[in-house]
């Protein structure tokens, strides 16, 4: 934990603050310690895509908003940036959603390049970090499949 501190910055939001931007390059990794994160993503379906049931050729957009509490944000794009050490990372870590933290939120933010450099230089730390991210992703996957199951059950009532 102490080895992750130097490249990380502890911060508190004075106002609602967007910390990760959809399709933004070189996104940070954020650990929300206290507060609420609002994740906003736009799903676009086009004619011919599975699930597209609209007459015509106009794209169908659907905005998805999820609110979560403490946890890690930006981990998927960060992990994606770690997959090719010899490529420019900015081309590999586009964020898939906006992440906005509520006023008063306390968090730690790591810039991608500094954290990648630290992890590439310390295999043991990288393994511990990867385990933490895997646990985080597992929890998010569990939550999302559980909520889909609940929504499907609600439709049949």
OpenMM code with the backbone's topology and positions (N, CA, C; nanometers):
from openmm import Vec3, app, unit

residues = "UNK UNK UNK UNK UNK UNK UNK UNK UNK UNK UNK UNK UNK UNK UNK UNK UNK UNK UNK UNK UNK UNK UNK UNK UNK UNK UNK UNK UNK UNK UNK UNK UNK UNK UNK UNK UNK UNK UNK UNK UNK UNK UNK UNK UNK UNK UNK UNK UNK UNK UNK UNK UNK UNK UNK UNK UNK UNK UNK UNK UNK UNK UNK UNK UNK UNK UNK UNK UNK UNK UNK UNK UNK UNK UNK UNK UNK UNK UNK UNK UNK UNK UNK UNK UNK UNK UNK UNK UNK UNK UNK UNK UNK UNK UNK UNK UNK UNK UNK UNK UNK UNK UNK UNK UNK UNK UNK UNK UNK UNK UNK UNK UNK UNK UNK UNK UNK UNK UNK UNK UNK UNK UNK UNK UNK UNK UNK UNK UNK UNK UNK UNK UNK UNK UNK UNK UNK UNK UNK UNK UNK UNK UNK UNK UNK UNK UNK UNK UNK UNK UNK UNK UNK UNK UNK UNK UNK".split()
positions = [
    Vec3(0.0818, -0.1189, 0.0000),
    Vec3(0.0000, 0.0000, 0.0000),
    Vec3(0.0868, 0.1262, 0.0000),
    Vec3(0.1940, 0.1269, 0.0794),
    Vec3(0.2803, 0.2439, 0.0860),
    Vec3(0.3484, 0.2713, -0.0475),
    Vec3(0.3757, 0.1639, -0.1246),
    Vec3(0.4436, 0.1836, -0.2525),
    Vec3(0.3514, 0.2475, -0.3562),
    Vec3(0.2197, 0.2378, -0.3374),
    Vec3(0.1256, 0.3005, -0.4307),
    Vec3(0.1023, 0.4477, -0.3991),
    Vec3(0.1416, 0.4914, -0.2813),
    Vec3(0.1144, 0.6292, -0.2407),
    Vec3(0.1879, 0.7351, -0.3227),
    Vec3(0.3178, 0.7201, -0.3501),
    Vec3(0.3872, 0.8303, -0.4179),
    Vec3(0.3230, 0.8761, -0.5499),
    Vec3(0.2824, 0.7857, -0.6389),
    Vec3(0.2223, 0.8372, -0.7614),
    Vec3(0.0756, 0.8763, -0.7443),
    Vec3(0.0143, 0.8393, -0.6318),
    Vec3(-0.1269, 0.8701, -0.6091),
    Vec3(-0.1440, 1.0019, -0.5364),
    Vec3(-0.2566, 1.0683, -0.5637),
    Vec3(-0.2896, 1.1941, -0.4950),
    Vec3(-0.4218, 1.1770, -0.4211),
    Vec3(-0.4237, 1.2141, -0.2948),
    Vec3(-0.5464, 1.2128, -0.2147),
    Vec3(-0.6192, 1.3428, -0.2425),
    Vec3(-0.7503, 1.3342, -0.2705),
    Vec3(-0.8255, 1.4541, -0.3023),
    Vec3(-0.9651, 1.4482, -0.2420),
    Vec3(-1.0267, 1.5656, -0.2298),
    Vec3(-1.1652, 1.5789, -0.1871),
    Vec3(-1.2352, 1.6702, -0.2861),
    Vec3(-1.3540, 1.6291, -0.3319),
    Vec3(-1.4307, 1.7103, -0.4277),
    Vec3(-1.5018, 1.8234, -0.3533),
    Vec3(-1.4793, 1.9452, -0.3964),
    Vec3(-1.5529, 2.0595, -0.3418),
    Vec3(-1.6931, 2.0649, -0.4020),
    Vec3(-1.7024, 2.0286, -0.5301),
    Vec3(-1.8288, 2.0243, -0.6041),
    Vec3(-1.8320, 1.8919, -0.6802),
    Vec3(-1.9476, 1.8558, -0.7397),
    Vec3(-1.9512, 1.7369, -0.8240),
    Vec3(-1.8409, 1.7490, -0.9283),
    Vec3(-1.7599, 1.6446, -0.9443),
    Vec3(-1.6407, 1.6511, -1.0285),
    Vec3(-1.6313, 1.5297, -1.1194),
    Vec3(-1.6153, 1.5541, -1.2502),
    Vec3(-1.5933, 1.4447, -1.3442),
    Vec3(-1.4456, 1.4084, -1.3400),
    Vec3(-1.4166, 1.2836, -1.3043),
    Vec3(-1.2779, 1.2384, -1.2905),
    Vec3(-1.2338, 1.1508, -1.4072),
    Vec3(-1.3305, 1.0919, -1.4785),
    Vec3(-1.3021, 1.0095, -1.5958),
    Vec3(-1.4002, 1.0510, -1.7046),
    Vec3(-1.3486, 1.0709, -1.8252),
    Vec3(-1.4300, 1.1206, -1.9358),
    Vec3(-1.4425, 1.0155, -2.0454),
    Vec3(-1.5657, 0.9934, -2.0909),
    Vec3(-1.5944, 0.8969, -2.1968),
    Vec3(-1.5055, 0.9226, -2.3179),
    Vec3(-1.4406, 0.8188, -2.3638),
    Vec3(-1.3492, 0.8212, -2.4780),
    Vec3(-1.2292, 0.9130, -2.4591),
    Vec3(-1.2098, 0.9615, -2.3384),
    Vec3(-1.0922, 1.0420, -2.3114),
    Vec3(-0.9687, 0.9545, -2.3115),
    Vec3(-0.8580, 1.0119, -2.3506),
    Vec3(-0.7306, 0.9385, -2.3552),
    Vec3(-0.6560, 0.9551, -2.2233),
    Vec3(-0.5690, 0.8577, -2.1963),
    Vec3(-0.4814, 0.8612, -2.0786),
    Vec3(-0.5615, 0.8934, -1.9515),
    Vec3(-0.6579, 0.8072, -1.9246),
    Vec3(-0.7463, 0.8262, -1.8104),
    Vec3(-0.6795, 0.7843, -1.6803),
    Vec3(-0.7188, 0.8473, -1.5700),
    Vec3(-0.6631, 0.8068, -1.4408),
    Vec3(-0.7342, 0.6836, -1.3863),
    Vec3(-0.6773, 0.6283, -1.2820),
    Vec3(-0.7402, 0.5234, -1.2039),
    Vec3(-0.7809, 0.5897, -1.0728),
    Vec3(-0.9050, 0.5670, -1.0299),
    Vec3(-0.9588, 0.6378, -0.9138),
    Vec3(-1.0098, 0.5370, -0.8114),
    Vec3(-0.9697, 0.5550, -0.6870),
    Vec3(-1.0214, 0.4753, -0.5759),
    Vec3(-1.1063, 0.5682, -0.4895),
    Vec3(-1.2380, 0.5486, -0.4947),
    Vec3(-1.3309, 0.6293, -0.4160),
    Vec3(-1.3356, 0.5738, -0.2743),
    Vec3(-1.2961, 0.6555, -0.1773),
    Vec3(-1.2919, 0.6139, -0.0378),
    Vec3(-1.4222, 0.6439, 0.0343),
    Vec3(-1.4858, 0.7545, -0.0041),
    Vec3(-1.6085, 0.7969, 0.0613),
    Vec3(-1.6848, 0.8865, -0.0350),
    Vec3(-1.8129, 0.8607, -0.0554),
    Vec3(-1.8938, 0.9424, -0.1444),
    Vec3(-1.9678, 0.8558, -0.2443),
    Vec3(-2.0146, 0.9210, -0.3508),
    Vec3(-2.0932, 0.8526, -0.4533),
    Vec3(-2.0353, 0.8809, -0.5909),
    Vec3(-2.0291, 0.7769, -0.6720),
    Vec3(-1.9859, 0.7903, -0.8115),
    Vec3(-2.1080, 0.7714, -0.9007),
    Vec3(-2.1203, 0.8569, -1.0006),
    Vec3(-2.2278, 0.8475, -1.1001),
    Vec3(-2.1611, 0.8127, -1.2330),
    Vec3(-2.1923, 0.6945, -1.2855),
    Vec3(-2.1325, 0.6460, -1.4096),
    Vec3(-2.2368, 0.6633, -1.5190),
    Vec3(-2.2006, 0.7353, -1.6242),
    Vec3(-2.2938, 0.7620, -1.7336),
    Vec3(-2.2335, 0.7125, -1.8631),
    Vec3(-2.3091, 0.6280, -1.9331),
    Vec3(-2.2639, 0.5730, -2.0600),
    Vec3(-2.3784, 0.5779, -2.1593),
    Vec3(-2.3457, 0.5951, -2.2853),
    Vec3(-2.4458, 0.5944, -2.3903),
    Vec3(-2.4234, 0.4733, -2.4788),
    Vec3(-2.5250, 0.3892, -2.4866),
    Vec3(-2.5200, 0.2714, -2.5742),
    Vec3(-2.5877, 0.3096, -2.7050),
    Vec3(-2.5218, 0.2820, -2.8163),
    Vec3(-2.5775, 0.3143, -2.9472),
    Vec3(-2.5981, 0.1866, -3.0270),
    Vec3(-2.7214, 0.1662, -3.0714),
    Vec3(-2.7541, 0.0541, -3.1594),
    Vec3(-2.7796, 0.1086, -3.2986),
    Vec3(-2.7300, 0.0378, -3.3988),
    Vec3(-2.7503, 0.0773, -3.5374),
    Vec3(-2.8269, -0.0325, -3.6099),
    Vec3(-2.8887, 0.0044, -3.7217),
    Vec3(-2.9627, -0.0935, -3.8010),
    Vec3(-2.8729, -0.2141, -3.8268),
    Vec3(-2.9255, -0.3327, -3.8041),
    Vec3(-2.8495, -0.4558, -3.8227),
    Vec3(-2.7893, -0.5093, -3.6949),
    Vec3(-2.7763, -0.4237, -3.5908),
    Vec3(-2.7242, -0.4708, -3.4623),
    Vec3(-2.8288, -0.5583, -3.3938),
    Vec3(-2.7860, -0.6622, -3.3202),
    Vec3(-2.8827, -0.7403, -3.2428),
    Vec3(-2.9549, -0.6485, -3.1436),
    Vec3(-3.0853, -0.6627, -3.1342),
    Vec3(-3.1626, -0.5806, -3.0424),
    Vec3(-3.2150, -0.4521, -3.1023),
    Vec3(-3.1782, -0.4213, -3.2271),
    Vec3(-3.2257, -0.2991, -3.2933),
    Vec3(-3.3617, -0.3301, -3.3555),
    Vec3(-3.4681, -0.2707, -3.2998),
    Vec3(-3.6045, -0.3009, -3.3452),
    Vec3(-3.6784, -0.1734, -3.3850),
    Vec3(-3.6129, -0.0847, -3.4559),
    Vec3(-3.6735, 0.0415, -3.4965),
    Vec3(-3.6743, 0.0467, -3.6482),
    Vec3(-3.7851, 0.0909, -3.7055),
    Vec3(-3.7903, 0.1072, -3.8507),
    Vec3(-3.7001, 0.2231, -3.8910),
    Vec3(-3.6280, 0.2060, -3.9996),
    Vec3(-3.5406, 0.3120, -4.0488),
    Vec3(-3.3957, 0.2836, -4.0164),
    Vec3(-3.3100, 0.3799, -4.0493),
    Vec3(-3.1657, 0.3620, -4.0322),
    Vec3(-3.1067, 0.4489, -3.9216),
    Vec3(-3.1918, 0.5225, -3.8509),
    Vec3(-3.1394, 0.6129, -3.7476),
    Vec3(-3.0827, 0.5335, -3.6304),
    Vec3(-2.9651, 0.5721, -3.5811),
    Vec3(-2.9105, 0.5042, -3.4627),
    Vec3(-3.0038, 0.5244, -3.3430),
    Vec3(-3.0104, 0.4250, -3.2584),
    Vec3(-3.0910, 0.4312, -3.1380),
    Vec3(-2.9953, 0.4440, -3.0201),
    Vec3(-3.0073, 0.5543, -2.9457),
    Vec3(-2.9184, 0.5765, -2.8321),
    Vec3(-2.9949, 0.5605, -2.7018),
    Vec3(-2.9277, 0.4998, -2.6070),
    Vec3(-2.9865, 0.4791, -2.4751),
    Vec3(-2.8820, 0.5177, -2.3707),
    Vec3(-2.9176, 0.6094, -2.2831),
    Vec3(-2.8253, 0.6533, -2.1790),
    Vec3(-2.8458, 0.5655, -2.0554),
    Vec3(-2.7348, 0.5140, -2.0034),
    Vec3(-2.7370, 0.4299, -1.8842),
    Vec3(-2.6646, 0.5043, -1.7730),
    Vec3(-2.7300, 0.5175, -1.6579),
    Vec3(-2.6696, 0.5846, -1.5430),
    Vec3(-2.6716, 0.4879, -1.4252),
    Vec3(-2.5552, 0.4692, -1.3661),
    Vec3(-2.5408, 0.3808, -1.2502),
    Vec3(-2.4761, 0.4619, -1.1384),
    Vec3(-2.5291, 0.4483, -1.0189),
    Vec3(-2.4663, 0.5126, -0.9034),
    Vec3(-2.4089, 0.4049, -0.8130),
    Vec3(-2.2861, 0.4259, -0.7726),
    Vec3(-2.2170, 0.3312, -0.6843),
    Vec3(-2.1448, 0.4090, -0.5756),
    Vec3(-2.1000, 0.3355, -0.4792),
    Vec3(-2.0254, 0.3951, -0.3687),
    Vec3(-1.8771, 0.3669, -0.3800),
    Vec3(-1.8184, 0.3401, -0.2651),
    Vec3(-1.6737, 0.3192, -0.2569),
    Vec3(-1.6285, 0.2128, -0.3547),
    Vec3(-1.5092, 0.2321, -0.4081),
    Vec3(-1.4527, 0.1326, -0.4978),
    Vec3(-1.3611, 0.1930, -0.6014),
    Vec3(-1.3191, 0.1092, -0.6929),
    Vec3(-1.2231, 0.1442, -0.7963),
    Vec3(-1.2961, 0.1808, -0.9249),
    Vec3(-1.2507, 0.2862, -0.9920),
    Vec3(-1.3109, 0.3331, -1.1166),
    Vec3(-1.2013, 0.3569, -1.2195),
    Vec3(-1.2278, 0.3146, -1.3430),
    Vec3(-1.1313, 0.3294, -1.4506),
    Vec3(-1.0399, 0.2098, -1.4644),
    Vec3(-1.0701, 0.1009, -1.3921),
    Vec3(-0.9796, -0.0142, -1.3899),
    Vec3(-0.9771, -0.0903, -1.5221),
    Vec3(-1.0875, -0.0945, -1.5935),
    Vec3(-1.0893, -0.1702, -1.7194),
    Vec3(-1.0003, -0.1027, -1.8233),
    Vec3(-1.0150, 0.0279, -1.8409),
    Vec3(-0.9302, 0.0968, -1.9391),
    Vec3(-0.7840, 0.0963, -1.8936),
    Vec3(-0.7600, 0.1041, -1.7625),
    Vec3(-0.6225, 0.0984, -1.7141),
    Vec3(-0.5607, -0.0382, -1.7434),
    Vec3(-0.6333, -0.1455, -1.7128),
    Vec3(-0.5805, -0.2791, -1.7414),
    Vec3(-0.5550, -0.2976, -1.8904),
    Vec3(-0.6449, -0.2447, -1.9710),
    Vec3(-0.6259, -0.2540, -2.1161),
    Vec3(-0.4971, -0.1845, -2.1575),
    Vec3(-0.4656, -0.0731, -2.0946),
    Vec3(-0.3428, -0.0003, -2.1279),
    Vec3(-0.2182, -0.0765, -2.0858),
    Vec3(-0.2322, -0.1681, -1.9899),
    Vec3(-0.1175, -0.2448, -1.9405),
    Vec3(-0.0831, -0.3626, -2.0311),
    Vec3(-0.1697, -0.3959, -2.1274),
    Vec3(-0.1498, -0.5176, -2.2047),
    Vec3(-0.0370, -0.5090, -2.3057),
    Vec3(0.0028, -0.3895, -2.3457),
    Vec3(0.1108, -0.3767, -2.4434),
    Vec3(0.2113, -0.2740, -2.3946),
    Vec3(0.3161, -0.3223, -2.3367),
    Vec3(0.4171, -0.2356, -2.2767),
    Vec3(0.4896, -0.1499, -2.3799),
    Vec3(0.4991, -0.1974, -2.5041),
    Vec3(0.5765, -0.1262, -2.6045),
    Vec3(0.4936, -0.0318, -2.6910),
    Vec3(0.3628, -0.0251, -2.6689),
    Vec3(0.2779, 0.0640, -2.7484),
    Vec3(0.2475, 0.1901, -2.6690),
    Vec3(0.2210, 0.3000, -2.7383),
    Vec3(0.1787, 0.4198, -2.6651),
    Vec3(0.0487, 0.3896, -2.5906),
    Vec3(0.0500, 0.4092, -2.4610),
    Vec3(-0.0637, 0.3689, -2.3792),
    Vec3(-0.1884, 0.4503, -2.4083),
    Vec3(-0.1744, 0.5768, -2.4445),
    Vec3(-0.2916, 0.6621, -2.4632),
    Vec3(-0.3853, 0.6065, -2.5689),
    Vec3(-0.3338, 0.5321, -2.6642),
    Vec3(-0.4181, 0.4760, -2.7692),
    Vec3(-0.4961, 0.3554, -2.7197),
    Vec3(-0.4626, 0.3060, -2.6025),
    Vec3(-0.5212, 0.1801, -2.5563),
    Vec3(-0.6136, 0.1951, -2.4361),
    Vec3(-0.6274, 0.3130, -2.3802),
    Vec3(-0.7024, 0.3204, -2.2541),
    Vec3(-0.8189, 0.4187, -2.2563),
    Vec3(-0.8933, 0.4218, -2.3668),
    Vec3(-1.0121, 0.5058, -2.3715),
    Vec3(-1.1136, 0.4581, -2.2695),
    Vec3(-1.1742, 0.5540, -2.2006),
    Vec3(-1.2773, 0.5194, -2.1025),
    Vec3(-1.4094, 0.4934, -2.1732),
    Vec3(-1.4865, 0.3995, -2.1204),
    Vec3(-1.6156, 0.3646, -2.1796),
    Vec3(-1.7318, 0.4410, -2.1205),
    Vec3(-1.7062, 0.5295, -2.0238),
    Vec3(-1.8135, 0.6053, -1.9594),
    Vec3(-1.7549, 0.7275, -1.8896),
    Vec3(-1.8435, 0.8212, -1.8568),
    Vec3(-1.8062, 0.9328, -1.7703),
    Vec3(-1.8237, 0.8865, -1.6260),
    Vec3(-1.7324, 0.9274, -1.5393),
    Vec3(-1.7467, 0.8996, -1.3969),
    Vec3(-1.7390, 1.0330, -1.3238),
    Vec3(-1.8468, 1.0645, -1.2531),
    Vec3(-1.8546, 1.1897, -1.1780),
    Vec3(-1.8689, 1.1568, -1.0301),
    Vec3(-1.7866, 1.2211, -0.9479),
    Vec3(-1.7934, 1.2015, -0.8035),
    Vec3(-1.8725, 1.3152, -0.7414),
    Vec3(-1.9519, 1.2826, -0.6391),
    Vec3(-2.0353, 1.3829, -0.5730),
    Vec3(-1.9506, 1.4745, -0.4855),
    Vec3(-2.0018, 1.5945, -0.4639),
    Vec3(-1.9355, 1.6910, -0.3760),
    Vec3(-1.9113, 1.6266, -0.2400),
    Vec3(-1.7929, 1.6486, -0.1851),
    Vec3(-1.7565, 1.5912, -0.0566),
    Vec3(-1.6897, 1.4558, -0.0661),
    Vec3(-1.6865, 1.3967, -0.1854),
    Vec3(-1.6236, 1.2661, -0.2018),
    Vec3(-1.4737, 1.2755, -0.1748),
    Vec3(-1.4217, 1.1722, -0.1079),
    Vec3(-1.2774, 1.1621, -0.0867),
    Vec3(-1.2267, 1.0467, -0.1718),
    Vec3(-1.1137, 1.0700, -0.2396),
    Vec3(-1.0642, 0.9677, -0.3308),
    Vec3(-0.9142, 0.9809, -0.3515),
    Vec3(-0.8569, 0.8721, -0.4063),
    Vec3(-0.7167, 0.8725, -0.4470),
    Vec3(-0.7167, 0.8574, -0.5981),
    Vec3(-0.6345, 0.9359, -0.6649),
    Vec3(-0.6265, 0.9280, -0.8113),
    Vec3(-0.4816, 0.9016, -0.8516),
    Vec3(-0.4654, 0.8083, -0.9447),
    Vec3(-0.3340, 0.7785, -1.0010),
    Vec3(-0.3378, 0.8093, -1.1495),
    Vec3(-0.2418, 0.8844, -1.1979),
    Vec3(-0.2293, 0.9053, -1.3418),
    Vec3(-0.1788, 0.7748, -1.4018),
    Vec3(-0.2356, 0.7355, -1.5144),
    Vec3(-0.2058, 0.6063, -1.5754),
    Vec3(-0.0588, 0.5814, -1.6014),
    Vec3(0.0101, 0.6784, -1.6605),
    Vec3(0.1507, 0.6578, -1.6980),
    Vec3(0.2383, 0.6326, -1.5750),
    Vec3(0.2187, 0.7095, -1.4687),
    Vec3(0.3001, 0.6932, -1.3484),
    Vec3(0.2727, 0.5581, -1.2811),
    Vec3(0.1456, 0.5178, -1.2773),
    Vec3(0.1126, 0.3902, -1.2149),
    Vec3(0.1636, 0.2726, -1.2983),
    Vec3(0.1523, 0.2828, -1.4310),
    Vec3(0.2069, 0.1762, -1.5172),
    Vec3(0.3568, 0.1599, -1.4944),
    Vec3(0.4283, 0.2705, -1.4886),
    Vec3(0.5738, 0.2660, -1.4675),
    Vec3(0.6075, 0.1992, -1.3340),
    Vec3(0.5338, 0.2340, -1.2304),
    Vec3(0.5554, 0.1745, -1.0992),
    Vec3(0.5292, 0.0238, -1.1028),
    Vec3(0.4186, -0.0176, -1.1632),
    Vec3(0.3830, -0.1599, -1.1665),
    Vec3(0.4761, -0.2404, -1.2551),
    Vec3(0.5201, -0.1836, -1.3676),
    Vec3(0.6139, -0.2556, -1.4539),
    Vec3(0.7483, -0.2776, -1.3848),
    Vec3(0.7819, -0.1910, -1.2889),
    Vec3(0.9096, -0.2027, -1.2197),
    Vec3(0.9052, -0.2889, -1.0947),
    Vec3(0.7866, -0.3326, -1.0540),
    Vec3(0.7735, -0.4076, -0.9290),
    Vec3(0.6715, -0.5196, -0.9500),
    Vec3(0.7217, -0.6379, -0.9838),
    Vec3(0.6339, -0.7514, -1.0180),
    Vec3(0.5426, -0.7912, -0.9029),
    Vec3(0.5954, -0.7924, -0.7795),
    Vec3(0.5138, -0.8315, -0.6643),
    Vec3(0.3987, -0.7327, -0.6436),
    Vec3(0.4286, -0.6050, -0.6544),
    Vec3(0.3249, -0.5031, -0.6408),
    Vec3(0.2228, -0.5160, -0.7539),
    Vec3(0.2699, -0.5435, -0.8747),
    Vec3(0.1792, -0.5610, -0.9889),
    Vec3(0.0863, -0.6800, -0.9660),
    Vec3(0.1384, -0.7892, -0.9112),
    Vec3(0.0542, -0.9063, -0.8833),
    Vec3(-0.0516, -0.8744, -0.7777),
    Vec3(-0.0134, -0.8039, -0.6737),
    Vec3(-0.1093, -0.7652, -0.5694),
    Vec3(-0.2150, -0.6710, -0.6270),
    Vec3(-0.1712, -0.5769, -0.7073),
    Vec3(-0.2641, -0.4829, -0.7708),
    Vec3(-0.3617, -0.5580, -0.8612),
    Vec3(-0.3115, -0.6508, -0.9421),
    Vec3(-0.3981, -0.7280, -1.0313),
    Vec3(-0.4998, -0.8099, -0.9531),
    Vec3(-0.4613, -0.8648, -0.8389),
    Vec3(-0.5553, -0.9400, -0.7555),
    Vec3(-0.6648, -0.8469, -0.7028),
    Vec3(-0.6267, -0.7274, -0.6592),
    Vec3(-0.7247, -0.6291, -0.6108),
    Vec3(-0.8232, -0.5919, -0.7213),
    Vec3(-0.7725, -0.5681, -0.8413),
    Vec3(-0.8591, -0.5331, -0.9539),
    Vec3(-0.9510, -0.6502, -0.9887),
    Vec3(-0.9001, -0.7728, -0.9859),
    Vec3(-0.9822, -0.8904, -1.0162),
    Vec3(-1.0968, -0.9040, -0.9162),
    Vec3(-1.0687, -0.8810, -0.7896),
    Vec3(-1.1735, -0.8869, -0.6873),
    Vec3(-1.2766, -0.7775, -0.7124),
    Vec3(-1.2303, -0.6587, -0.7467),
    Vec3(-1.3207, -0.5468, -0.7763),
    Vec3(-1.4108, -0.5786, -0.8949),
    Vec3(-1.3510, -0.6280, -1.0026),
    Vec3(-1.4294, -0.6608, -1.1216),
    Vec3(-1.5270, -0.7749, -1.0949),
    Vec3(-1.4851, -0.8722, -1.0174),
    Vec3(-1.5741, -0.9814, -0.9811),
    Vec3(-1.6968, -0.9318, -0.9059),
    Vec3(-1.6770, -0.8403, -0.8132),
    Vec3(-1.7886, -0.7818, -0.7386),
    Vec3(-1.8827, -0.7034, -0.8283),
    Vec3(-1.8261, -0.6263, -0.9204),
    Vec3(-1.9099, -0.5488, -1.0127),
    Vec3(-1.9881, -0.6412, -1.1064),
    Vec3(-1.9243, -0.7476, -1.1527),
    Vec3(-1.9925, -0.8441, -1.2394),
    Vec3(-2.1062, -0.9121, -1.1638),
    Vec3(-2.0811, -0.9512, -1.0405),
    Vec3(-2.1846, -1.0130, -0.9583),
    Vec3(-2.3029, -0.9183, -0.9407),
    Vec3(-2.2731, -0.7919, -0.9068),
    Vec3(-2.3798, -0.6930, -0.8881),
    Vec3(-2.4612, -0.6731, -1.0148),
    Vec3(-2.3948, -0.6668, -1.1294),
    Vec3(-2.4671, -0.6409, -1.2544),
    Vec3(-2.5512, -0.7612, -1.2959),
    Vec3(-2.5013, -0.8824, -1.2778),
    Vec3(-2.5818, -0.9988, -1.3158),
    Vec3(-2.6982, -1.0167, -1.2196),
    Vec3(-2.6776, -0.9841, -1.0937),
    Vec3(-2.7860, -0.9916, -0.9957),
    Vec3(-2.8956, -0.8904, -1.0279),
    Vec3(-2.8566, -0.7679, -1.0672),
    Vec3(-2.9572, -0.6665, -1.0985),
    Vec3(-3.0314, -0.7006, -1.2268),
    Vec3(-2.9644, -0.7621, -1.3239),
    Vec3(-3.0325, -0.8052, -1.4471),
    Vec3(-3.1337, -0.9139, -1.4125),
    Vec3(-3.0962, -1.0071, -1.3267),
    Vec3(-3.1880, -1.1121, -1.2843),
    Vec3(-3.3090, -1.0559, -1.2116),
    Vec3(-3.2866, -0.9563, -1.1257),
    Vec3(-3.3978, -0.8927, -1.0554),
    Vec3(-3.4903, -0.8211, -1.1532),
    Vec3(-3.4330, -0.7510, -1.2523),
    Vec3(-3.5143, -0.6794, -1.3504),
    Vec3(-3.5977, -0.7776, -1.4335),
    Vec3(-3.5372, -0.8903, -1.4707),
    Vec3(-3.6108, -0.9909, -1.5473),
    Vec3(-3.7244, -1.0483, -1.4638),
    Vec3(-3.7000, -1.0710, -1.3353),
    Vec3(-3.8047, -1.1207, -1.2461),
    Vec3(-3.9177, -1.0217, -1.2317),
    Vec3(-3.8848, -0.8917, -1.2248),
    Vec3(-3.9863, -0.7869, -1.2141),
    Vec3(-4.0743, -0.7821, -1.3368),
    Vec3(-4.0187, -0.8117, -1.4531),
    Vec3(-4.0972, -0.8099, -1.5787),
    Vec3(-4.2032, -0.9185, -1.5793),
    Vec3(-4.1773, -1.0296, -1.5106),
    Vec3(-4.2690, -1.1431, -1.5134),
    Vec3(-4.3700, -1.1415, -1.4001),
    Vec3(-4.3697, -1.0396, -1.3205),
    Vec3(-4.4651, -1.0307, -1.2081),
    Vec3(-4.5919, -0.9649, -1.2518),
] * unit.nanometer
topology = app.Topology()
chain = topology.addChain("A")
for resn in residues:
    res = topology.addResidue(resn, chain)
    for name in ("N", "CA", "C"):
        topology.addAtom(name, app.Element.getBySymbol(name[0]), res)
